[in-house]
Amino acid sequence: MDNLKKLILLFYILTLPVTFSAVGSENDHSAISNDSDAIDYSDSRLKKITKILRTHQQEASPSCIESLKKLYKAKEAYKLFKANPAATSANIQQDINNSILRALYTNAVELCEVDAKEVCLHQTPKSIKKECMELTHH
């Protein structure tokens, strides 16, 4: 994929809303046993990461982009299910269960956090200083 297409795709992915629940926990992620709480925590982390990567889109790795695409697809399936659970097929219901969403969020955070930390190490514009501080002191 040429650089322009990659940047357009990345811009599209990173500008999508990244929320299931607005309330997040800042507890230790490894200690979270409830899938919903883990999703909220990861969502909070991913918001910071994507804000950083929006400032330097070229720094997002292909694995980060791919993980965000998979997460976006799962979130879209989740929205369909929530809109009309009775009409949703058993396959979609199975695909969107919380443990899968939790794994997708965790994967996206792990893959994209590396890219975001790299941005924070070398260039920290004022617009992302707070997120970089939170990310590097986690």
Stockholm file with secondary structure:
# STOCKHOLM 1.0

chainA/1-138         MDNLKKLILLFYILTLPVTFSAVGSENDHSAISNDSDAIDYSDSRLKKITKILRTHQQEASPSCIESLKKLYKAKEAYKLFKANPAATSANIQQDINNSILRALYTNAVELCEVDAKEVCLHQTPKSIKKECMELTHH
#=GR chainA/1-138 SS CCHHHHHHHHHHHHTSCCCSCSCCCCSCGGGCCSHHHHHHHHHHHHHHHHHHHHHTGGGCCHHHHHHHHHHHHHHHHHHHHHHCGGGSCHHHHHHTCHHHHHHHHHHHHHHHHHHHHHHHHHCCCGGGHHHHHHHHTC
#=GC SS_cons         CCHHHHHHHHHHHHTSCCCSCSCCCCSCGGGCCSHHHHHHHHHHHHHHHHHHHHHTGGGCCHHHHHHHHHHHHHHHHHHHHHHCGGGSCHHHHHHTCHHHHHHHHHHHHHHHHHHHHHHHHHCCCGGGHHHHHHHHTC
//
